């Protein structure tokens, strides 16, 4: 990294920041004139505050989503590598719902079908979220009491969350090396044979889970710890007076009162794990299709096989799956009604 | 609140100061005097003497993406080349960016769609397939003189009779390297000799044969050695479920599980590291590592020096000579270059400069790669060097790598099969059948 490269990078970033600052200032100016001076609405302040974020989301998320939806109705690929325009109608690239149908009827990658990938993804998500919640709960309960050095333990447990994820994954991948990785060296020291973490389908899946659990427990622990802190001790005192043991208190008091905190955390955890491309991508170094989940298969379909139209349709199928799950979960469990009704 | 406004103001001021300190990337410079083109007439007709023409005026800031990395000094060679060209033509500057081969392909496709593609690529021949399918690169028949290149090298980047790249190095073939301290001085003549030598060396923490067990590129020579090929004669129908493929798979399986002369698990970096550290008797690797492996042991990037042996892969018992793919490194121009006549002239001129005899001899001396220039490959610097002679012998046994779009599907299908094989799966028929159906399925979806 030379000084020239650093200076060039700062210049480019600085220029971009200036442009953004000017654009935001202009937007706020227009909104002020419109909402404060013109309409004199009481919503002026909140609207002015959220406007830059809204514009940013519209540019960075909404517009690409709409473009992707557009591409999903076309046969854009390397053989048809051009801007499709509106639904590909002008360029003869329009294929209607063919891409959506092919997601379910043809192998997504070389041999793996959508259904196999869905099963792998559900398995991956359920195992990870279960272990995240269980592990996070256990650690949170351990830390939610008077003890010496609590701050240090908390800091150490949060450390995986603090390390940039890609760095952590590259290190984990190295440690899964059959001959030179720490995992197998420890196993051999304990008298076991080494495990082919990167080349065997079963063990590679396990390796992915181990890594993701290590990464995900801190988040869940922090959320649950916050929830535990908000539960009044009077409930536990009352329960103790009524003769309840710790297990009964956990079931009758802790869990219900944690539900408003746990529910969004589980929903978030499920969506993030379902969509987690980093861990499977980096740990599945050998691109085993048995270790692919929906989003990694989507990535490879788009950027390795250049099937852009198919990939766009596939992306929306995944989006709809997650949307249905979220709506169903919230309605079915009624979890967001709150535990005080 | 007041403190937050002060902080925000400070940040804004800092950004403005940084932006104001920018000298800008496009400050005007005095236009260079018009100079004759340096390296020959860019015409399809072979010519003995270059035709002088006026070099375009104005500033040209060219972007070149290169697959060459710093580890083996090849990126530095790229830089030397572009700096030398800038010294000849001060109005032409280069921004040189290194990208991994796959990243280069993906990013070039994306950048082309966005209208922001680099002007020049230094990349591999098999990118011809996706780039010509997507119409992203410029045909070069009218811009460079094909007769200056090694015919086989030019053929590697010819599709439908059109030249799409300028060969910078020719070869890219897999060959056999050996550590003479562990494997002896002489090259093994047959695979039986080879395995016997590997077994003797596979002891005391050393391995007999190291190679990348995760990529199908390392399967290809043995497929050819057993009489197979990846495509039928039409060049697009995959032929992976064949006796030749099953024999090749069995041969590799035996190396690892029956003869037990390979590491338990090895990707490219592990194999390369083992050999450089002197812990592998043999390695199957490409000619691109010849420079690194032959470097003196006490140098900045130590290699094996005089202990290195190089030659083609030994003849297979019950088969033929293995047939590695040959390709090389090539310059390509993005399609957009053709929209500007002056820019096109500059890019063509640079390509001819980079591929002239002097620079090609330099690539031999610096990187130990076979040149793509027809004169340079006859130079005593190639013919008189035993290591390069070994590399050239290996290249002669190779076959041109297919560059069509279907090849990607074939490579990916074979890679999945190879990885399955090295988990201990000895159902060779099942693996070859999976490869066949995987490649067919992928090709059907292209």
HADDOCK unambig.tbl for C-alpha pairs under 7 A between the chains (distance, minus, plus):
assign (segid A and resid 11 and name CA) (segid B and resid 18 and name CA) 6.51 0.50 0.50
assign (segid A and resid 11 and name CA) (segid B and resid 19 and name CA) 5.94 0.50 0.50
assign (segid A and resid 11 and name CA) (segid B and resid 22 and name CA) 5.80 0.50 0.50
assign (segid A and resid 14 and name CA) (segid B and resid 15 and name CA) 5.51 0.50 0.50
assign (segid A and resid 14 and name CA) (segid B and resid 18 and name CA) 6.08 0.50 0.50
assign (segid A and resid 14 and name CA) (segid B and resid 19 and name CA) 5.42 0.50 0.50
assign (segid A and resid 15 and name CA) (segid B and resid 19 and name CA) 5.53 0.50 0.50
assign (segid A and resid 17 and name CA) (segid B and resid 15 and name CA) 6.92 0.50 0.50
assign (segid A and resid 18 and name CA) (segid B and resid 15 and name CA) 6.47 0.50 0.50
assign (segid A and resid 18 and name CA) (segid B and resid 16 and name CA) 6.72 0.50 0.50
assign (segid A and resid 78 and name CA) (segid B and resid 130 and name CA) 6.47 0.50 0.50
assign (segid A and resid 78 and name CA) (segid B and resid 133 and name CA) 6.04 0.50 0.50
assign (segid A and resid 78 and name CA) (segid B and resid 134 and name CA) 4.96 0.50 0.50
assign (segid A and resid 79 and name CA) (segid B and resid 133 and name CA) 5.36 0.50 0.50
assign (segid A and resid 79 and name CA) (segid B and resid 134 and name CA) 5.59 0.50 0.50
assign (segid A and resid 80 and name CA) (segid B and resid 134 and name CA) 6.69 0.50 0.50
assign (segid A and resid 81 and name CA) (segid B and resid 134 and name CA) 5.11 0.50 0.50
assign (segid A and resid 82 and name CA) (segid B and resid 113 and name CA) 6.72 0.50 0.50
assign (segid A and resid 110 and name CA) (segid B and resid 438 and name CA) 4.56 0.50 0.50
assign (segid A and resid 110 and name CA) (segid B and resid 439 and name CA) 6.72 0.50 0.50
assign (segid A and resid 110 and name CA) (segid B and resid 441 and name CA) 5.96 0.50 0.50
assign (segid A and resid 110 and name CA) (segid B and resid 442 and name CA) 5.47 0.50 0.50
assign (segid A and resid 111 and name CA) (segid B and resid 438 and name CA) 5.48 0.50 0.50
assign (segid A and resid 178 and name CA) (segid B and resid 265 and name CA) 5.92 0.50 0.50
assign (segid A and resid 199 and name CA) (segid B and resid 419 and name CA) 6.78 0.50 0.50
assign (segid A and resid 199 and name CA) (segid B and resid 423 and name CA) 6.08 0.50 0.50
assign (segid A and resid 200 and name CA) (segid B and resid 423 and name CA) 5.82 0.50 0.50
assign (segid A and resid 286 and name CA) (segid B and resid 214 and name CA) 6.60 0.50 0.50
assign (segid A and resid 303 and name CA) (segid B and resid 106 and name CA) 6.42 0.50 0.50
assign (segid A and resid 307 and name CA) (segid B and resid 446 and name CA) 6.87 0.50 0.50
